[in-house]
Structure formats: C-alpha cells, structure tokens
Amino acid sequence: MSDYTSYQTAMQLAGFLGHRVYLSSNYLGIQCSGIGAFYDDETQSFLETKMDILYAMAIGN
C-alpha cells in the first residue's frame, strides 16, 4: 500500500524527483540513466521492500 492518496500525485512526484536527480547529475558530470521499473517484482526484492517502485535510476560513472 502507498501512503499517497492519489496514484496520479505519486507518479507526478516520482517523475519530478527523478528529473531533478537526472539534471543535477548531468550538471555535476555524473552519468545517470532512468530505469523503467514500475511494479517490478525483481527490483522490490533487490531493495527488500514491499513498497511500489515508481521510479528507479542508475547513477555513477
């Protein structure tokens, strides 16, 4: 279950934060790539969480 009252609000917030991280890493010269991992069971297992995965990113050189 999500703490958000609206799925749309959760998706907008995830996108907003993901884009901020992407722009910041680009500014700092750090490579970054968004990963489509919506409701990805393997990602949830890897992160050891039952929370919904709305946005995943790989960051680093």
All heavy atoms as TSV, in Angstrom:
chain	resi	resn	atom	element	x	y	z
A	1	MET	N	N	0.828	-1.187	0.000
A	1	MET	CA	C	0.000	0.000	0.000
A	1	MET	C	C	0.871	1.248	0.000
A	1	MET	O	O	1.928	1.290	0.579
A	1	MET	CB	C	-0.880	0.027	1.233
A	1	MET	CG	C	-2.181	-0.675	1.096
A	1	MET	SD	S	-3.127	0.104	-0.199
A	1	MET	CE	C	-4.499	-0.934	-0.240
A	2	SER	N	N	0.381	2.253	-0.615
A	2	SER	CA	C	1.087	3.523	-0.701
A	2	SER	C	C	0.538	4.518	0.306
A	2	SER	O	O	-0.623	4.450	0.692
A	2	SER	CB	C	0.927	4.086	-2.117
A	2	SER	OG	O	1.505	5.363	-2.208
A	3	ASP	N	N	1.392	5.434	0.740
A	3	ASP	CA	C	0.952	6.490	1.652
A	3	ASP	C	C	0.262	7.630	0.905
A	3	ASP	O	O	-0.300	8.515	1.522
A	3	ASP	CB	C	2.148	7.052	2.429
A	3	ASP	CG	C	2.702	6.041	3.414
A	3	ASP	OD1	O	1.945	5.145	3.826
A	3	ASP	OD2	O	3.872	6.157	3.775
A	4	TYR	N	N	0.320	7.613	-0.416
A	4	TYR	CA	C	-0.282	8.678	-1.208
A	4	TYR	C	C	-1.768	8.428	-1.379
A	4	TYR	O	O	-2.203	7.298	-1.527
A	4	TYR	CB	C	0.384	8.765	-2.582
A	4	TYR	CG	C	1.834	9.150	-2.487
A	4	TYR	CD1	C	2.833	8.205	-2.614
A	4	TYR	CD2	C	2.204	10.467	-2.249
A	4	TYR	CE1	C	4.161	8.554	-2.507
A	4	TYR	CE2	C	3.531	10.822	-2.139
A	4	TYR	CZ	C	4.508	9.865	-2.275
A	4	TYR	OH	O	5.812	10.214	-2.163
A	5	THR	N	N	-2.534	9.511	-1.368
A	5	THR	CA	C	-3.979	9.363	-1.541
A	5	THR	C	C	-4.349	9.270	-3.012
A	5	THR	O	O	-5.437	8.861	-3.348
A	5	THR	CB	C	-4.731	10.558	-0.906
A	5	THR	OG1	O	-4.242	11.770	-1.481
A	5	THR	CG2	C	-4.514	10.580	0.597
A	6	SER	N	N	-3.425	9.656	-3.895
A	6	SER	CA	C	-3.707	9.656	-5.316
A	6	SER	C	C	-2.534	9.056	-6.089
A	6	SER	O	O	-1.385	9.470	-5.932
A	6	SER	CB	C	-3.941	11.094	-5.793
A	6	SER	OG	O	-3.919	11.180	-7.196
A	7	TYR	N	N	-2.836	8.073	-6.923
A	7	TYR	CA	C	-1.818	7.457	-7.774
A	7	TYR	C	C	-1.189	8.508	-8.682
A	7	TYR	O	O	0.026	8.529	-8.877
A	7	TYR	CB	C	-2.461	6.340	-8.592
A	7	TYR	CG	C	-1.531	5.682	-9.571
A	7	TYR	CD1	C	-0.570	4.776	-9.131
A	7	TYR	CD2	C	-1.617	5.947	-10.937
A	7	TYR	CE1	C	0.283	4.166	-10.018
A	7	TYR	CE2	C	-0.763	5.343	-11.827
A	7	TYR	CZ	C	0.182	4.444	-11.370
A	7	TYR	OH	O	1.029	3.847	-12.255
A	8	GLN	N	N	-1.999	9.401	-9.218
A	8	GLN	CA	C	-1.501	10.448	-10.105
A	8	GLN	C	C	-0.499	11.351	-9.373
A	8	GLN	O	O	0.555	11.679	-9.910
A	8	GLN	CB	C	-2.653	11.287	-10.647
A	8	GLN	CG	C	-2.182	12.383	-11.597
A	8	GLN	CD	C	-3.325	13.204	-12.153
A	8	GLN	OE1	O	-4.483	12.980	-11.830
A	8	GLN	NE2	N	-3.014	14.164	-12.997
A	9	THR	N	N	-0.792	11.722	-8.146
A	9	THR	CA	C	0.116	12.556	-7.356
A	9	THR	C	C	1.437	11.828	-7.115
A	9	THR	O	O	2.509	12.415	-7.235
A	9	THR	CB	C	-0.524	12.936	-6.009
A	9	THR	OG1	O	-1.741	13.622	-6.260
A	9	THR	CG2	C	0.397	13.812	-5.189
A	10	ALA	N	N	1.377	10.551	-6.783
A	10	ALA	CA	C	2.587	9.764	-6.550
A	10	ALA	C	C	3.444	9.697	-7.804
A	10	ALA	O	O	4.673	9.855	-7.743
A	10	ALA	CB	C	2.213	8.361	-6.078
A	11	MET	N	N	2.818	9.481	-8.949
A	11	MET	CA	C	3.561	9.404	-10.216
A	11	MET	C	C	4.179	10.755	-10.567
A	11	MET	O	O	5.316	10.826	-11.038
A	11	MET	CB	C	2.640	8.928	-11.347
A	11	MET	CG	C	2.173	7.502	-11.183
A	11	MET	SD	S	3.530	6.321	-11.159
A	11	MET	CE	C	4.110	6.459	-12.823
A	12	GLN	N	N	3.468	11.834	-10.353
A	12	GLN	CA	C	4.000	13.165	-10.638
A	12	GLN	C	C	5.191	13.477	-9.734
A	12	GLN	O	O	6.202	14.002	-10.203
A	12	GLN	CB	C	2.913	14.221	-10.466
A	12	GLN	CG	C	1.874	14.193	-11.557
A	12	GLN	CD	C	0.698	15.111	-11.285
A	12	GLN	OE1	O	0.440	15.494	-10.155
A	12	GLN	NE2	N	-0.016	15.468	-12.336
A	13	LEU	N	N	5.089	13.145	-8.468
A	13	LEU	CA	C	6.184	13.395	-7.541
A	13	LEU	C	C	7.408	12.547	-7.898
A	13	LEU	O	O	8.534	13.047	-7.902
A	13	LEU	CB	C	5.746	13.109	-6.103
A	13	LEU	CG	C	6.798	13.363	-5.030
A	13	LEU	CD1	C	7.276	14.811	-5.053
A	13	LEU	CD2	C	6.242	13.008	-3.660
A	14	ALA	N	N	7.196	11.292	-8.229
A	14	ALA	CA	C	8.307	10.419	-8.626
A	14	ALA	C	C	8.995	10.957	-9.876
A	14	ALA	O	O	10.230	10.994	-9.950
A	14	ALA	CB	C	7.796	8.997	-8.872
A	15	GLY	N	N	8.231	11.404	-10.852
A	15	GLY	CA	C	8.802	11.967	-12.072
A	15	GLY	C	C	9.554	13.259	-11.802
A	15	GLY	O	O	10.655	13.474	-12.317
A	16	PHE	N	N	8.983	14.113	-10.965
A	16	PHE	CA	C	9.614	15.385	-10.622
A	16	PHE	C	C	10.962	15.152	-9.937
A	16	PHE	O	O	11.979	15.743	-10.309
A	16	PHE	CB	C	8.680	16.185	-9.712
A	16	PHE	CG	C	9.296	17.426	-9.149
A	16	PHE	CD1	C	9.487	18.546	-9.945
A	16	PHE	CD2	C	9.696	17.472	-7.827
A	16	PHE	CE1	C	10.062	19.700	-9.422
A	16	PHE	CE2	C	10.265	18.626	-7.301
A	16	PHE	CZ	C	10.459	19.735	-8.104
A	17	LEU	N	N	10.973	14.273	-8.933
A	17	LEU	CA	C	12.213	13.998	-8.214
A	17	LEU	C	C	13.241	13.305	-9.113
A	17	LEU	O	O	14.436	13.620	-9.062
A	17	LEU	CB	C	11.928	13.147	-6.979
A	17	LEU	CG	C	11.121	13.827	-5.891
A	17	LEU	CD1	C	10.776	12.837	-4.778
A	17	LEU	CD2	C	11.870	15.021	-5.327
A	18	GLY	N	N	12.782	12.383	-9.944
A	18	GLY	CA	C	13.689	11.707	-10.871
A	18	GLY	C	C	14.344	12.671	-11.838
A	18	GLY	O	O	15.552	12.587	-12.094
A	19	HIS	N	N	13.585	13.609	-12.356
A	19	HIS	CA	C	14.147	14.591	-13.292
A	19	HIS	C	C	15.113	15.540	-12.591
A	19	HIS	O	O	16.118	15.943	-13.169
A	19	HIS	CB	C	13.022	15.357	-13.996
A	19	HIS	CG	C	12.386	14.556	-15.071
A	19	HIS	ND1	N	11.238	13.840	-14.856
A	19	HIS	CD2	C	12.749	14.330	-16.347
A	19	HIS	CE1	C	10.918	13.216	-15.975
A	19	HIS	NE2	N	11.821	13.490	-16.895
A	20	ARG	N	N	14.829	15.885	-11.364
A	20	ARG	CA	C	15.771	16.742	-10.602
A	20	ARG	C	C	17.101	16.033	-10.396
A	20	ARG	O	O	18.159	16.629	-10.541
A	20	ARG	CB	C	15.173	17.133	-9.259
A	20	ARG	CG	C	14.112	18.213	-9.415
A	20	ARG	CD	C	13.824	18.898	-8.141
A	20	ARG	NE	N	15.033	19.549	-7.619
A	20	ARG	CZ	C	15.051	20.376	-6.613
A	20	ARG	NH1	N	13.941	20.677	-6.009
A	20	ARG	NH2	N	16.157	20.911	-6.187
A	21	VAL	N	N	17.045	14.755	-10.039
A	21	VAL	CA	C	18.279	13.976	-9.862
A	21	VAL	C	C	19.024	13.880	-11.190
A	21	VAL	O	O	20.243	14.049	-11.247
A	21	VAL	CB	C	17.971	12.570	-9.298
A	21	VAL	CG1	C	19.198	11.669	-9.355
A	21	VAL	CG2	C	17.447	12.672	-7.880
A	22	TYR	N	N	18.298	13.619	-12.261
A	22	TYR	CA	C	18.914	13.497	-13.590
A	22	TYR	C	C	19.602	14.801	-13.989
A	22	TYR	O	O	20.761	14.802	-14.423
A	22	TYR	CB	C	17.852	13.117	-14.618
A	22	TYR	CG	C	18.411	12.883	-15.990
A	22	TYR	CD1	C	18.984	11.658	-16.322
A	22	TYR	CD2	C	18.388	13.878	-16.955
A	22	TYR	CE1	C	19.513	11.433	-17.577
A	22	TYR	CE2	C	18.916	13.668	-18.213
A	22	TYR	CZ	C	19.474	12.446	-18.523
A	22	TYR	OH	O	20.000	12.228	-19.759
A	23	LEU	N	N	18.924	15.939	-13.835
A	23	LEU	CA	C	19.517	17.225	-14.192
A	23	LEU	C	C	20.708	17.570	-13.309
A	23	LEU	O	O	21.732	18.075	-13.781
A	23	LEU	CB	C	18.464	18.330	-14.120
A	23	LEU	CG	C	17.384	18.292	-15.197
A	23	LEU	CD1	C	16.293	19.308	-14.885
A	23	LEU	CD2	C	17.984	18.546	-16.576
A	24	SER	N	N	20.601	17.293	-12.013
A	24	SER	CA	C	21.699	17.576	-11.089
A	24	SER	C	C	22.929	16.733	-11.412
A	24	SER	O	O	24.055	17.229	-11.417
A	24	SER	CB	C	21.273	17.305	-9.640
A	24	SER	OG	O	20.215	18.153	-9.274
A	25	SER	N	N	22.722	15.456	-11.690
A	25	SER	CA	C	23.860	14.592	-12.007
A	25	SER	C	C	24.497	15.010	-13.329
A	25	SER	O	O	25.718	14.985	-13.469
A	25	SER	CB	C	23.443	13.121	-12.058
A	25	SER	OG	O	22.581	12.875	-13.150
A	26	ASN	N	N	23.684	15.420	-14.268
A	26	ASN	CA	C	24.205	15.893	-15.551
A	26	ASN	C	C	25.042	17.161	-15.351
A	26	ASN	O	O	26.119	17.301	-15.930
A	26	ASN	CB	C	23.045	16.164	-16.511
A	26	ASN	CG	C	23.442	16.050	-17.953
A	26	ASN	OD1	O	24.551	15.660	-18.270
A	26	ASN	ND2	N	22.523	16.390	-18.833
A	27	TYR	N	N	24.583	18.066	-14.520
A	27	TYR	CA	C	25.301	19.298	-14.212
A	27	TYR	C	C	26.659	18.986	-13.570
A	27	TYR	O	O	27.663	19.634	-13.855
A	27	TYR	CB	C	24.466	20.169	-13.284
A	27	TYR	CG	C	25.177	21.411	-12.811
A	27	TYR	CD1	C	25.324	22.510	-13.653
A	27	TYR	CD2	C	25.723	21.479	-11.544
A	27	TYR	CE1	C	25.990	23.648	-13.233
A	27	TYR	CE2	C	26.388	22.604	-11.105
A	27	TYR	CZ	C	26.522	23.695	-11.961
A	27	TYR	OH	O	27.192	24.818	-11.536
A	28	LEU	N	N	26.677	17.967	-12.687
A	28	LEU	CA	C	27.905	17.590	-11.991
A	28	LEU	C	C	28.817	16.692	-12.836
A	28	LEU	O	O	29.905	16.329	-12.399
A	28	LEU	CB	C	27.563	16.878	-10.673
A	28	LEU	CG	C	26.838	17.734	-9.641
A	28	LEU	CD1	C	26.347	16.870	-8.488
A	28	LEU	CD2	C	27.744	18.851	-9.136
A	29	GLY	N	N	28.380	16.322	-14.021
A	29	GLY	CA	C	29.178	15.474	-14.900
A	29	GLY	C	C	29.161	14.007	-14.504
A	29	GLY	O	O	30.071	13.256	-14.825
A	30	ILE	N	N	28.124	13.611	-13.774
A	30	ILE	CA	C	27.966	12.216	-13.362
A	30	ILE	C	C	26.935	11.578	-14.280
A	30	ILE	O	O	25.875	12.140	-14.522
A	30	ILE	CB	C	27.484	12.129	-11.901
A	30	ILE	CG1	C	28.477	12.827	-10.971
A	30	ILE	CG2	C	27.272	10.684	-11.479
A	30	ILE	CD1	C	27.964	12.990	-9.561
A	31	GLN	N	N	27.240	10.403	-14.780
A	31	GLN	CA	C	26.305	9.706	-15.664
A	31	GLN	C	C	25.069	9.260	-14.883
A	31	GLN	O	O	25.154	8.901	-13.713
A	31	GLN	CB	C	26.977	8.492	-16.297
A	31	GLN	CG	C	28.197	8.839	-17.126
A	31	GLN	CD	C	27.863	9.738	-18.300
A	31	GLN	OE1	O	26.870	9.516	-18.982
A	31	GLN	NE2	N	28.691	10.741	-18.532
A	32	CYS	N	N	23.924	9.283	-15.549
A	32	CYS	CA	C	22.669	8.912	-14.909
A	32	CYS	C	C	21.724	8.366	-15.979
A	32	CYS	O	O	21.710	8.857	-17.103
A	32	CYS	CB	C	22.060	10.148	-14.245
A	32	CYS	SG	S	20.492	9.848	-13.432
A	33	SER	N	N	20.969	7.356	-15.604
A	33	SER	CA	C	20.008	6.791	-16.540
A	33	SER	C	C	18.758	6.356	-15.782
A	33	SER	O	O	18.850	5.656	-14.775
A	33	SER	CB	C	20.621	5.590	-17.260
A	33	SER	OG	O	19.677	5.021	-18.137
A	34	GLY	N	N	17.601	6.779	-16.263
A	34	GLY	CA	C	16.340	6.333	-15.683
A	34	GLY	C	C	16.056	4.908	-16.109
A	34	GLY	O	O	16.352	4.516	-17.230
A	35	ILE	N	N	15.484	4.127	-15.215
A	35	ILE	CA	C	15.174	2.732	-15.499
A	35	ILE	C	C	13.687	2.533	-15.297
A	35	ILE	O	O	13.156	2.863	-14.236
A	35	ILE	CB	C	15.954	1.792	-14.551
A	35	ILE	CG1	C	17.453	2.015	-14.698
A	35	ILE	CG2	C	15.579	0.342	-14.809
A	35	ILE	CD1	C	18.278	1.326	-13.630
A	36	GLY	N	N	13.026	2.012	-16.284
A	36	GLY	CA	C	11.595	1.728	-16.145
A	36	GLY	C	C	11.407	0.517	-15.250
A	36	GLY	O	O	11.705	-0.593	-15.646
A	37	ALA	N	N	10.956	0.727	-14.027
A	37	ALA	CA	C	10.825	-0.375	-13.071
A	37	ALA	C	C	9.497	-0.317	-12.344
A	37	ALA	O	O	9.407	-0.662	-11.192
A	37	ALA	CB	C	11.975	-0.322	-12.070
A	38	PHE	N	N	8.479	0.137	-13.016
A	38	PHE	CA	C	7.180	0.260	-12.378
A	38	PHE	C	C	6.634	-1.113	-12.015
A	38	PHE	O	O	6.529	-1.986	-12.861
A	38	PHE	CB	C	6.200	0.987	-13.298
A	38	PHE	CG	C	6.662	2.371	-13.650
A	38	PHE	CD1	C	7.315	2.610	-14.834
A	38	PHE	CD2	C	6.472	3.418	-12.775
A	38	PHE	CE1	C	7.749	3.883	-15.172
A	38	PHE	CE2	C	6.904	4.694	-13.084
A	38	PHE	CZ	C	7.544	4.918	-14.282
A	39	TYR	N	N	6.316	-1.301	-10.733
A	39	TYR	CA	C	5.781	-2.559	-10.217
A	39	TYR	C	C	6.699	-3.736	-10.531
A	39	TYR	O	O	6.263	-4.828	-10.800
A	39	TYR	CB	C	4.368	-2.818	-10.755
A	39	TYR	CG	C	3.435	-1.670	-10.524
A	39	TYR	CD1	C	2.976	-0.899	-11.574
A	39	TYR	CD2	C	3.047	-1.329	-9.235
A	39	TYR	CE1	C	2.134	0.177	-11.348
A	39	TYR	CE2	C	2.209	-0.254	-9.008
A	39	TYR	CZ	C	1.753	0.486	-10.074
A	39	TYR	OH	O	0.926	1.550	-9.852
A	40	ASP	N	N	7.983	-3.502	-10.522
A	40	ASP	CA	C	8.958	-4.515	-10.873
A	40	ASP	C	C	9.268	-5.376	-9.644
A	40	ASP	O	O	9.910	-4.927	-8.703
A	40	ASP	CB	C	10.220	-3.830	-11.385
A	40	ASP	CG	C	11.227	-4.791	-11.963
A	40	ASP	OD1	O	11.109	-6.012	-11.748
A	40	ASP	OD2	O	12.150	-4.312	-12.621
A	41	ASP	N	N	8.800	-6.620	-9.660
A	41	ASP	CA	C	8.973	-7.519	-8.519
A	41	ASP	C	C	10.443	-7.769	-8.201
A	41	ASP	O	O	10.822	-7.874	-7.034
A	41	ASP	CB	C	8.275	-8.856	-8.773
A	41	ASP	CG	C	6.767	-8.717	-8.863
A	41	ASP	OD1	O	6.238	-7.728	-8.313
A	41	ASP	OD2	O	6.132	-9.584	-9.480
A	42	GLU	N	N	11.286	-7.868	-9.228
A	42	GLU	CA	C	12.710	-8.114	-9.002
A	42	GLU	C	C	13.372	-6.924	-8.301
A	42	GLU	O	O	14.222	-7.110	-7.431
A	42	GLU	CB	C	13.419	-8.427	-10.312
A	42	GLU	CG	C	13.018	-9.762	-10.902
A	42	GLU	CD	C	13.712	-10.040	-12.216
A	42	GLU	OE1	O	14.768	-9.457	-12.483
A	42	GLU	OE2	O	13.179	-10.870	-12.964
A	43	THR	N	N	12.994	-5.720	-8.675
A	43	THR	CA	C	13.550	-4.524	-8.033
A	43	THR	C	C	13.083	-4.450	-6.591
A	43	THR	O	O	13.869	-4.127	-5.694
A	43	THR	CB	C	13.147	-3.249	-8.792
A	43	THR	OG1	O	13.557	-3.378	-10.150
A	43	THR	CG2	C	13.786	-2.027	-8.197
A	44	GLN	N	N	11.816	-4.747	-6.338
A	44	GLN	CA	C	11.311	-4.766	-4.958
A	44	GLN	C	C	12.079	-5.791	-4.128
A	44	GLN	O	O	12.450	-5.518	-2.995
A	44	GLN	CB	C	9.824	-5.097	-4.934
A	44	GLN	CG	C	8.942	-3.959	-5.384
A	44	GLN	CD	C	7.488	-4.359	-5.419
A	44	GLN	OE1	O	7.153	-5.457	-5.865
A	44	GLN	NE2	N	6.625	-3.477	-4.954
A	45	SER	N	N	12.339	-6.951	-4.695
A	45	SER	CA	C	13.081	-7.986	-3.985
A	45	SER	C	C	14.511	-7.534	-3.711
A	45	SER	O	O	15.026	-7.705	-2.599
A	45	SER	CB	C	13.084	-9.273	-4.817
A	45	SER	OG	O	13.857	-10.255	-4.198
A	46	PHE	N	N	15.169	-6.934	-4.712
A	46	PHE	CA	C	16.539	-6.449	-4.566
A	46	PHE	C	C	16.636	-5.380	-3.480
A	46	PHE	O	O	17.567	-5.377	-2.677
A	46	PHE	CB	C	17.040	-5.898	-5.902
A	46	PHE	CG	C	18.425	-5.313	-5.830
A	46	PHE	CD1	C	19.536	-6.141	-5.797
A	46	PHE	CD2	C	18.606	-3.946	-5.788
A	46	PHE	CE1	C	20.812	-5.614	-5.717
A	46	PHE	CE2	C	19.878	-3.400	-5.714
A	46	PHE	CZ	C	20.986	-4.235	-5.679
A	47	LEU	N	N	15.667	-4.482	-3.438
A	47	LEU	CA	C	15.656	-3.410	-2.440
A	47	LEU	C	C	15.049	-3.850	-1.111
A	47	LEU	O	O	15.000	-3.076	-0.164
A	47	LEU	CB	C	14.883	-2.198	-2.982
A	47	LEU	CG	C	15.506	-1.511	-4.194
A	47	LEU	CD1	C	14.577	-0.426	-4.728
A	47	LEU	CD2	C	16.871	-0.934	-3.847
A	48	GLU	N	N	14.581	-5.096	-1.068
A	48	GLU	CA	C	13.955	-5.662	0.124
A	48	GLU	C	C	12.831	-4.768	0.644
A	48	GLU	O	O	12.806	-4.375	1.811
A	48	GLU	CB	C	15.008	-5.921	1.206
A	48	GLU	CG	C	16.048	-6.931	0.781
A	48	GLU	CD	C	17.139	-7.168	1.814
A	48	GLU	OE1	O	17.153	-6.464	2.852
A	48	GLU	OE2	O	17.970	-8.055	1.574
A	49	THR	N	N	11.900	-4.446	-0.254
A	49	THR	CA	C	10.761	-3.608	0.110
A	49	THR	C	C	9.486	-4.167	-0.517
A	49	THR	O	O	9.541	-4.851	-1.532
A	49	THR	CB	C	10.965	-2.151	-0.354
A	49	THR	OG1	O	9.865	-1.360	0.089
A	49	THR	CG2	C	11.078	-2.044	-1.859
A	50	LYS	N	N	8.390	-3.892	0.120
A	50	LYS	CA	C	7.090	-4.243	-0.448
A	50	LYS	C	C	6.401	-3.007	-1.023
A	50	LYS	O	O	5.317	-3.094	-1.573
A	50	LYS	CB	C	6.216	-4.905	0.609
A	50	LYS	CG	C	6.777	-6.230	1.085
A	50	LYS	CD	C	5.710	-7.080	1.705
A	50	LYS	CE	C	6.275	-8.366	2.250
A	50	LYS	NZ	N	6.616	-9.342	1.271
A	51	MET	N	N	7.052	-1.833	-0.874
A	51	MET	CA	C	6.509	-0.584	-1.418
A	51	MET	C	C	6.566	-0.614	-2.944
A	51	MET	O	O	7.413	-1.286	-3.529
A	51	MET	CB	C	7.313	0.608	-0.901
A	51	MET	CG	C	7.320	0.769	0.613
A	51	MET	SD	S	5.714	1.227	1.278
A	51	MET	CE	C	5.584	2.889	0.688
A	52	ASP	N	N	5.662	0.115	-3.584
A	52	ASP	CA	C	5.668	0.223	-5.034
A	52	ASP	C	C	6.925	0.944	-5.499
A	52	ASP	O	O	7.349	1.928	-4.897
A	52	ASP	CB	C	4.448	1.000	-5.529
A	52	ASP	CG	C	3.154	0.261	-5.296
A	52	ASP	OD1	O	3.191	-0.976	-5.193
A	52	ASP	OD2	O	2.110	0.923	-5.218
A	53	ILE	N	N	7.524	0.452	-6.565
A	53	ILE	CA	C	8.673	1.113	-7.173
A	53	ILE	C	C	8.118	1.980	-8.301
A	53	ILE	O	O	7.615	1.476	-9.299
A	53	ILE	CB	C	9.688	0.095	-7.738
A	53	ILE	CG1	C	10.098	-0.928	-6.679
A	53	ILE	CG2	C	10.888	0.811	-8.336
A	53	ILE	CD1	C	10.822	-0.335	-5.489
A	54	LEU	N	N	8.196	3.292	-8.130
A	54	LEU	CA	C	7.638	4.205	-9.119
A	54	LEU	C	C	8.699	4.719	-10.080
A	54	LEU	O	O	8.403	5.053	-11.226
A	54	LEU	CB	C	6.959	5.395	-8.428
A	54	LEU	CG	C	5.802	5.053	-7.497
A	54	LEU	CD1	C	5.264	6.318	-6.862
A	54	LEU	CD2	C	4.711	4.311	-8.241
A	55	TYR	N	N	9.946	4.788	-9.643
A	55	TYR	CA	C	10.995	5.345	-10.480
A	55	TYR	C	C	12.318	4.793	-9.982
A	55	TYR	O	O	12.572	4.804	-8.779
A	55	TYR	CB	C	11.001	6.869	-10.351
A	55	TYR	CG	C	11.585	7.612	-11.533
A	55	TYR	CD1	C	10.746	8.159	-12.504
A	55	TYR	CD2	C	12.939	7.775	-11.682
A	55	TYR	CE1	C	11.264	8.855	-13.570
A	55	TYR	CE2	C	13.468	8.465	-12.765
A	55	TYR	CZ	C	12.621	9.004	-13.708
A	55	TYR	OH	O	13.128	9.700	-14.774
A	56	ALA	N	N	13.129	4.266	-10.866
A	56	ALA	CA	C	14.451	3.762	-10.490
A	56	ALA	C	C	15.494	4.413	-11.388
A	56	ALA	O	O	15.232	4.672	-12.563
A	56	ALA	CB	C	14.503	2.255	-10.624
A	57	MET	N	N	16.658	4.685	-10.821
A	57	MET	CA	C	17.735	5.329	-11.580
A	57	MET	C	C	19.053	4.683	-11.248
A	57	MET	O	O	19.282	4.257	-10.114
A	57	MET	CB	C	17.825	6.820	-11.250
A	57	MET	CG	C	16.579	7.593	-11.544
A	57	MET	SD	S	16.802	9.332	-11.252
A	57	MET	CE	C	17.472	9.793	-12.843
A	58	ALA	N	N	19.923	4.617	-12.245
A	58	ALA	CA	C	21.308	4.204	-12.045
A	58	ALA	C	C	22.156	5.459	-12.143
A	58	ALA	O	O	22.056	6.213	-13.108
A	58	ALA	CB	C	21.718	3.215	-13.117
A	59	ILE	N	N	22.977	5.712	-11.119
A	59	ILE	CA	C	23.790	6.927	-11.071
A	59	ILE	C	C	25.231	6.550	-10.823
A	59	ILE	O	O	25.528	5.731	-9.946
A	59	ILE	CB	C	23.316	7.866	-9.940
A	59	ILE	CG1	C	21.847	8.221	-10.119
A	59	ILE	CG2	C	24.163	9.124	-9.876
A	59	ILE	CD1	C	21.228	8.941	-8.943
A	60	GLY	N	N	26.136	7.121	-11.593
A	60	GLY	CA	C	27.559	6.890	-11.384
A	60	GLY	C	C	28.317	6.881	-12.692
A	60	GLY	O	O	27.742	6.883	-13.774
A	61	ASN	N	N	29.609	6.897	-12.583
A	61	ASN	CA	C	30.463	6.886	-13.783
A	61	ASN	C	C	30.809	5.490	-14.187
A	61	ASN	O	O	30.842	4.580	-13.536
A	61	ASN	CB	C	31.734	7.689	-13.526
A	61	ASN	CG	C	31.441	9.180	-13.446
A	61	ASN	OD1	O	30.520	9.656	-14.073
A	61	ASN	ND2	N	32.222	9.889	-12.675
